[in-house]
Amino acid sequence: MAYQISEDCICCGTCKGECPVEAISEGAEKYSINPDTCLDCGSCASVCPVEAIHAGN
């Protein structure tokens, strides 16, 4: 299941650079993860400074 970015995202961009498949993109109010591209590796979640990225449900 793909990771998801919550409303707690501060748009710092740290996660985008960590994604090995470029599944993360900047949105208007927060970053988002493309669930079709996400490998579920957790690299983005491990670097998020506000813990806004979690495994999807």
Helices and strands as residue ranges (DSSP letters): E 3-5, H 14-18, E 24-26, E 31-33, H 43-47, E 53-55
